[in-house]
């Protein structure tokens, strides 16, 4: 059986320059030092608020839900 698990990830906006056209644009990038995923959205916000050094290059950030499909084993209730 499968179930869907929702975790949260923290990504920050970074200004980037295209070396060919010399144009600036904003890109979503993983925040260095941040855990890969968080159990709750609030945990991601709490981490961002408590880690000023890691967040200094990401003044603007987004917490995104990430859905994982997980294979789980459940005993069959019909077998006696």
N, C-alpha and C positions, 0 to 999 in steps of 0.2 A: 504494500500500500504506500502511497505517496502523500505527503502533506506539504503545504507551503509555509515556509518560515520567513518572517520579515525581520531583517536587520537594517541598520541605518549606517550610512557612510557620510563622511564630512569632506567636502571639496570646497576649494577656495577659488575666487576669481583672481586671475593674474593678467596683467597687461603684457602682450607679446607683440613683437614687431616682425612683419614679413620681410625677410632679407632681400627678396627680389623686388617687391613693389614699394617697400619702405612704408607700409601702412600699419597702423596700430589696431589691435582688436583685443577683446577680453576673452580669455579661455578658462574653462573649469579644469583645475588641476588638483590632484590629491595633495593634502597638507602633509608635508614631511613631519614625521614624528607622531602623527595621529594613528591610533589603532586602525586596522583594516575595516572593522565593523563594530557597531555598538548595538547593545541589546534593545535600547529605547532611544527615541528621538531626544528626550530630555538628557540622557547620558551623553550624547554627542554635544549638545549645547553646554552642558556642565564642563566637559573636557575643553571646549573652545574657550570658555570663560576663565578656566583655571590654568591655561597654558599660553601665557602671553608671548613667551619667546618663540614658540612654534607658530603662533598665529600672526606674528608681526608683519609678514609679507602677504597675508591674506586678510585684509581689513574687511572685505566682504566675503561671505561664505554661504554655503547652502548645505542643509542636511537632507540627504536623499534616501528614500526607502529603497532597499535592495531585497528582492524576493528570491529565495532559494527553494528549489524543489528537493525535498529530502525523502529518501527511501526509508520507510519505517517498517518494523516487524510487529505485527499484532497477532496474538494467538487466536486461532479459530474457535469461536464460542460454540460451534455446532459439533465439534468432535468431543466424544465422551470418553 
